[in-house]
Amino acid sequence: MQATIALLPGDGIGPEVVAEGVRVLNAVAAAYGHSFAYREALLGGCAIDATGSPLPAATLAACEAADAVLLGAVGGPKWDDPRAKVRPEQGLLGLRKALGLYANLRPVAVPEQLAERSPLRPELVRGVDLIVVRELTGGIYFGAKESVFIRPDEERAYDTCVYTTSEIARVVRRAADLARQRRGLLTSVDKANVLETSRLWRRVTTEIVAHEYPDLRLEHILVDACAMHLLRRPADFDVIVTENMFGDILTDEASMLTGSLGMLPSASLGDGQRGLYEPIHGSAPDIAGQGRANPLATILSTALLLRHSLGLEAEAAAVEAAVAATLEQGIVTADLAAAGSAYSTEAVGTAVVAALQRQPVAA
Ligand SMILES: NC(=O)c1ccc[n+]([C@@H]2O[C@H](COP(=O)([O-])OP(=O)(O)OC[C@H]3O[C@@H](n4cnc5c(N)ncnc54)[C@H](O)[C@@H]3O)[C@@H](O)[C@H]2O)c1
């Protein structure tokens, strides 16, 4: 297969981890006979420095022309002034919106080698393998909002949560498709005992699953109960689908099950195949330029890219298996290593590439 991938390394450790992601993609291309062309572009702080805009028109054009986008991270102390008119994260939000990426997928799997590192007891997180699908472009973050003085000493603010049937339906279908490829359990999270938008969410979800996915098991859980169950019985979940703000909070909670920010990939998808893939961590300015960043979240993001944008499931699984083999060998960066036994960003990337090359290529 031939594919074009836009690369947005961004700021801080972004370029270091994206470089390892590209080495892994090149190893996949060589092993499976694919041809990947890369178009590198500026996003975030580095784009502000070079052009004055966090999302230059040339970057958006490169992403729109690509089959998939691989992003590092944006931001850093240099651009952190809250009074600044242009900020790095505007580039990321603008890009998600411009590409119509309404479904954010965050897989959380706890490899056996990392079970001891979780803030939860190892027996609770063993076997955790779930995906949270968060609605990304609707809900309370995008509804009408205002803060006004109703008296000189009294200010009144409101935010409005709005969802339409079609906004709910498209993200529920994305999640249901995933559940069908996995263990067949779809958990829809809402607050239907209180919120009108949640009652609509529950009705639409129930109808779609009943008519289009009768083979799935569907459960509805209230968001407060879900927050509790994620800590009490995380291994029971398969695919969780929820609206924007509930997903924002639950994905951060779920991400801590592994105990390491440097391990967690994400995918943002819209209609069609093109998606944006990035580690969930930020630009980690405290360790930038030192070769200490864990590249595995970015490498696992390339697996999601292969699976969701290029339809290359065997290749995606091969990357995930190579990451597991690297962890098995104890080749990890400082965030996961015992004192004195840490490998560099590049050494971890090299180990993943070597593990990939050792695997037999699936026909
Ligand atoms: N999607 C994004 O681009 C994104 C997300 C979050 C934060 N940010 C930005 O990143 C900057 C730093 O934010 P922060 O410090 O709150 O979050 P961060 O995720 O960058 O770092 C938090 C801590 O985790 C460590 N860490 C993060 N990724 C790591 C990795 N791959 N390997 C090893 N250690 C890792 C860092 O060293 C730091 O101690 C800010 O400017 C913030 O706005 C960007």
The ligand as a Gaussian input file, in Angstrom:
#p B3LYP/6-31G(d) Opt

LIG

0 1
 N       -1.660000      17.204000      23.415000
 C       -0.676000      18.029000      23.751000
 O        0.104000      18.462000      22.928000
 C       -0.511000      18.406000      25.205000
 C       -1.132000      17.674000      26.216000
 C       -0.875000      18.039000      27.550000
 C       -0.034000      19.110000      27.834000
 N        0.523000      19.816000      26.807000
 C        1.482000      20.925000      27.047000
 O        2.724000      20.349000      27.438000
 C        3.420000      21.249000      28.318000
 C        3.816000      20.500000      29.570000
 O        2.623000      20.091000      30.250000
 P        2.608000      19.168000      31.549000
 O        3.945000      19.218000      32.198000
 O        1.400000      19.509000      32.310000
 O        2.318000      17.694000      30.979000
 P        3.324000      16.650000      30.309000
 O        2.494000      15.493000      29.887000
 O        4.138000      17.311000      29.256000
 O        4.316000      16.196000      31.482000
 C        3.861000      15.743000      32.776000
 C        4.993000      14.911000      33.429000
 O        5.092000      13.646000      32.747000
 C        6.375000      13.476000      32.197000
 N        6.212000      12.892000      30.839000
 C        5.301000      13.248000      29.914000
 N        5.474000      12.522000      28.799000
 C        6.509000      11.704000      29.040000
 C        7.176000      10.709000      28.254000
 N        6.811000      10.413000      26.998000
 N        8.223000      10.057000      28.804000
 C        8.606000      10.313000      30.067000
 N        8.019000      11.238000      30.864000
 C        6.980000      11.919000      30.341000
 C        6.995000      14.861000      32.117000
 O        8.418000      14.806000      32.179000
 C        6.377000      15.560000      33.300000
 O        7.109000      15.284000      34.482000
 C        2.457000      22.413000      28.577000
 O        2.827000      23.490000      27.746000
 C        1.097000      21.855000      28.173000
 O        0.210000      22.863000      27.744000
 C        0.329000      19.471000      25.504000

